[in-house]
Amino acid sequence: MKLKNKVALITGGGRGIGRATAILFAKEGAQVVVSDIDLKEGRETVALINATCGEASFVQADVSKAAEAKRMVETAVEKYGRLDVLFNNAGIELTGKVEEMPEDAWDRVLDVNLKGVFLCSKYAIPQMLKQGGGTIINAGSTAGLFGLGEEGAYCASKGGVIVLTKSMAMDYAAKNIRVNCICPGSVETRLTPSTPAVIKNIPMGRIGQPEDVAKIALLFASDQASFVTGATLVVDGGGTAGYTRSQLDGVKQ
């Protein structure tokens, strides 16, 4: 029960990494507020938790809109009286080369992935300061560590999250608010199925599962990481550790 008596707010909690984290946090004793723009999926996560492993509530919100981010945090505090953990997990991916990407598509990716982290943190931090501390976990990506073709907006947004995490950690370390970032690699979802083409570049020989990332979120959320802030932890089965054999075979000598 690593999160006993703690209140956790998870954005993008309707499926994938967000749902896996919400379930794990509830199993570890947290009262969980699940936020998602998708009403159906968010409520499914909450119903699953309430029926099997803990207590959860749902609030529908678009993290890129200030009023909705503020209401999301206020709902969590009104429901449970405090906010100990914020997992800024919500994110989207729209692809395209720079000259091909519509401006509104670029704006949407940056608004959700980067501005959403800013807004949710902006409204969560005053509550954490008031109660004497808390922890914020931001969802980065290995795409924020290097470039990917036709992923300019996504890479820019996730790179921004990584550096924003470090800046926030500096600002609030003395106030007992820890801020850390998780950078997943390939994780199996509806958009990223487990295929030989994906697995061949992962040294551990398998694609990541949402639960693999949730376990790291739990580490950052718990007192086991009480002296950790400003960290960026890659969760990718070794994919960014170096070239795999298949990648080397494609390099012209």
C-alpha positions as CSV (number, residue, x, y, z in Angstrom):
1,M,0.0,0.0,0.0
2,K,2.6,2.5,-1.2
3,L,0.0,5.3,-1.7
4,K,-2.3,4.7,1.3
5,N,-4.2,7.9,2.2
6,K,-3.0,9.7,-0.9
7,V,-5.1,11.3,-3.6
8,A,-4.0,11.0,-7.2
9,L,-5.2,12.8,-10.3
10,I,-4.4,11.1,-13.6
11,T,-5.1,12.8,-16.9
12,G,-5.7,10.7,-20.0
13,G,-6.9,7.9,-17.6
14,G,-9.4,6.4,-20.0
15,R,-7.1,3.8,-21.5
16,G,-3.6,2.7,-22.1
17,I,-0.9,3.9,-19.7
18,G,-3.4,6.2,-17.9
19,R,-5.8,3.4,-17.2
20,A,-3.0,1.0,-16.1
21,T,-1.7,3.6,-13.7
22,A,-5.1,4.5,-12.3
23,I,-5.7,0.8,-11.5
24,L,-2.2,0.3,-9.9
25,F,-2.5,3.5,-7.8
26,A,-5.9,2.3,-6.5
27,K,-4.5,-1.1,-5.7
28,E,-1.7,0.7,-3.7
29,G,-4.3,2.6,-1.6
30,A,-4.8,5.9,-3.4
31,Q,-8.1,7.5,-4.0
32,V,-8.0,8.2,-7.7
33,V,-9.5,10.9,-9.8
34,V,-9.5,9.8,-13.5
35,S,-9.7,12.6,-16.0
36,D,-10.2,12.1,-19.8
37,I,-11.8,13.9,-22.7
38,D,-13.5,10.7,-23.6
39,L,-16.5,10.3,-21.3
40,K,-17.1,6.6,-22.1
41,E,-13.5,5.4,-21.6
42,G,-13.0,7.5,-18.5
43,R,-16.1,6.1,-16.8
44,E,-15.1,2.6,-17.8
45,T,-11.8,3.0,-15.9
46,V,-13.6,4.3,-12.8
47,A,-16.1,1.5,-12.9
48,L,-13.4,-1.1,-13.2
49,I,-11.5,0.4,-10.2
50,N,-14.7,0.7,-8.0
51,A,-15.7,-2.8,-8.8
52,T,-12.4,-4.5,-8.2
53,C,-9.7,-2.7,-6.3
54,G,-10.4,0.7,-4.8
55,E,-12.1,4.0,-5.0
56,A,-12.1,6.3,-8.0
57,S,-14.1,9.2,-9.5
58,F,-14.3,10.6,-13.0
59,V,-14.1,14.2,-14.3
60,Q,-14.3,15.0,-18.0
61,A,-11.8,17.6,-19.1
62,D,-9.7,18.9,-22.0
63,V,-6.3,19.6,-20.4
64,S,-5.5,22.2,-23.0
65,K,-8.3,24.5,-21.7
66,A,-7.5,26.5,-18.6
67,A,-11.0,26.5,-17.2
68,E,-11.3,22.7,-17.6
69,A,-7.9,22.0,-16.1
70,K,-8.8,24.3,-13.1
71,R,-12.1,22.6,-12.6
72,M,-10.5,19.1,-12.8
73,V,-8.1,20.0,-9.9
74,E,-10.9,21.7,-7.9
75,T,-13.1,18.6,-8.3
76,A,-10.4,16.3,-7.0
77,V,-9.9,18.6,-3.9
78,E,-13.6,19.0,-3.3
79,K,-14.1,15.2,-3.5
80,Y,-11.2,14.0,-1.4
81,G,-9.9,17.1,0.4
82,R,-6.4,17.2,-0.9
83,L,-4.2,16.3,-3.9
84,D,-0.9,14.4,-3.4
85,V,-0.1,13.2,-6.9
86,L,-0.7,14.6,-10.4
87,F,0.2,12.4,-13.3
88,N,0.2,14.6,-16.5
89,N,-0.4,11.7,-18.8
90,A,-2.8,13.0,-21.4
91,G,-1.3,13.3,-24.9
92,I,-2.0,13.1,-28.6
93,E,0.0,12.4,-31.7
94,L,-0.6,13.9,-35.1
95,T,2.0,13.2,-37.8
96,G,3.4,15.1,-40.8
97,K,6.4,16.9,-42.1
98,V,6.7,20.5,-41.2
99,E,5.6,21.9,-44.6
100,E,2.7,19.4,-44.7
101,M,1.3,19.9,-41.2
102,P,-1.7,22.3,-40.9
103,E,-1.1,25.0,-38.3
104,D,-4.1,23.9,-36.3
105,A,-2.8,20.4,-36.1
106,W,0.6,21.7,-34.8
107,D,-1.2,23.8,-32.3
108,R,-3.4,21.0,-31.0
109,V,-0.4,18.7,-30.4
110,L,1.5,21.4,-28.5
111,D,-1.7,22.5,-26.6
112,V,-2.5,19.0,-25.3
113,N,1.0,17.6,-24.8
114,L,2.9,20.6,-23.4
115,K,0.4,23.4,-22.5
116,G,-1.7,20.7,-20.8
117,V,1.2,19.9,-18.5
118,F,1.6,23.6,-17.7
119,L,-2.1,24.2,-17.0
120,C,-2.7,21.2,-14.9
121,S,0.4,21.8,-12.9
122,K,-0.5,25.5,-12.6
123,Y,-3.7,24.7,-10.8
124,A,-2.4,21.7,-8.8
125,I,0.7,23.4,-7.3
126,P,-1.2,25.9,-5.1
127,Q,-3.0,23.0,-3.5
128,M,0.2,21.1,-3.0
129,L,1.9,24.2,-1.5
130,K,-1.1,24.7,0.8
131,Q,-0.9,21.1,2.2
132,G,2.8,21.0,2.5
133,G,3.9,19.1,-0.6
134,G,3.1,16.7,-3.4
135,T,4.5,15.1,-6.5
136,I,4.0,15.7,-10.2
137,I,4.8,13.1,-12.8
138,N,4.9,14.2,-16.5
139,A,4.6,11.9,-19.5
140,G,7.5,12.6,-21.8
141,S,8.6,10.2,-24.6
142,T,11.8,8.9,-26.1
143,A,10.6,11.0,-29.0
144,G,11.5,14.0,-26.9
145,L,15.1,12.8,-26.7
146,F,15.8,12.5,-30.4
147,G,14.2,13.3,-33.8
148,L,11.7,11.1,-35.6
149,G,10.7,11.5,-39.2
150,E,7.3,13.2,-39.7
151,E,6.9,13.7,-36.0
152,G,8.1,17.3,-35.6
153,A,5.1,18.5,-33.5
154,Y,5.2,15.4,-31.2
155,C,8.9,15.5,-30.7
156,A,8.8,19.2,-30.0
157,S,6.1,18.8,-27.4
158,K,7.7,15.9,-25.6
159,G,11.1,17.6,-25.6
160,G,9.4,20.6,-24.1
161,V,7.9,18.4,-21.4
162,I,11.3,17.1,-20.4
163,V,12.9,20.5,-19.9
164,L,9.7,21.9,-18.3
165,T,10.0,19.1,-15.8
166,K,13.5,20.1,-14.8
167,S,12.6,23.8,-14.5
168,M,9.5,23.0,-12.3
169,A,11.7,20.7,-10.2
170,M,14.1,23.5,-9.5
171,D,11.3,25.9,-8.6
172,Y,9.5,23.7,-6.1
173,A,12.2,21.4,-4.6
174,A,12.5,23.5,-1.5
175,K,8.7,23.4,-1.1
176,N,8.5,19.6,-0.9
177,I,7.0,19.2,-4.4
178,R,8.8,16.7,-6.5
179,V,8.6,16.8,-10.3
180,N,9.8,14.0,-12.5
181,C,9.3,12.8,-16.1
182,I,8.8,9.3,-17.6
183,C,9.8,8.7,-21.2
184,P,8.2,5.6,-22.6
185,G,9.4,4.0,-25.8
186,S,7.2,1.7,-27.8
187,V,4.2,0.7,-25.6
188,E,1.5,-1.7,-26.9
189,T,-1.8,0.2,-27.4
190,R,-4.4,0.3,-30.1
191,L,-2.2,2.7,-32.1
192,T,1.0,0.7,-31.5
193,P,0.5,-3.0,-31.9
194,S,3.2,-5.6,-31.1
195,T,4.7,-6.4,-34.5
196,P,8.1,-7.9,-35.6
197,A,8.9,-4.5,-37.1
198,V,8.5,-2.8,-33.8
199,I,10.1,-5.5,-31.7
200,K,13.3,-5.8,-33.8
201,N,14.6,-2.5,-32.5
202,I,14.0,-3.3,-28.8
203,P,16.9,-5.1,-27.2
204,M,14.7,-6.8,-24.6
205,G,12.9,-8.5,-27.4
206,R,9.3,-7.4,-26.5
207,I,7.2,-4.3,-26.7
208,G,6.4,-2.4,-23.6
209,Q,3.1,-2.8,-21.8
210,P,1.1,0.0,-20.1
211,E,1.8,-1.7,-16.8
212,D,5.5,-1.3,-17.3
213,V,5.1,2.5,-17.3
214,A,2.6,2.5,-14.5
215,K,5.1,0.8,-12.2
216,I,7.5,3.7,-12.8
217,A,4.8,6.2,-12.1
218,L,4.1,4.4,-8.8
219,L,7.8,4.7,-7.9
220,F,7.8,8.4,-8.5
221,A,4.5,8.9,-6.7
222,S,5.6,6.9,-3.6
223,D,7.9,7.8,-0.8
224,Q,10.5,5.5,-2.3
225,A,11.5,8.4,-4.5
226,S,11.5,11.0,-1.7
227,F,14.9,12.3,-2.8
228,V,14.3,12.2,-6.5
229,T,13.2,15.3,-8.4
230,G,14.0,16.7,-11.9
231,A,14.7,13.1,-13.2
232,T,13.9,11.8,-16.6
233,L,13.5,8.0,-16.6
234,V,13.4,6.2,-19.9
235,V,11.2,3.1,-20.1
236,D,11.9,1.5,-23.4
237,G,13.4,-2.0,-23.1
238,G,16.9,-0.6,-24.0
239,G,15.8,1.0,-27.3
240,T,17.7,4.2,-26.7
241,A,20.7,2.6,-25.0
242,G,22.5,2.1,-28.4
243,Y,22.1,0.6,-31.8
244,T,20.5,-2.8,-32.1
245,R,21.9,-5.3,-34.6
246,S,19.1,-4.6,-37.1
247,Q,19.8,-0.9,-36.9
248,L,23.5,-1.4,-37.5
249,D,22.7,-3.6,-40.5
250,G,21.0,-0.6,-42.0
251,V,24.0,1.8,-41.4
252,K,26.2,2.4,-44.5
253,Q,29.8,2.0,-43.6
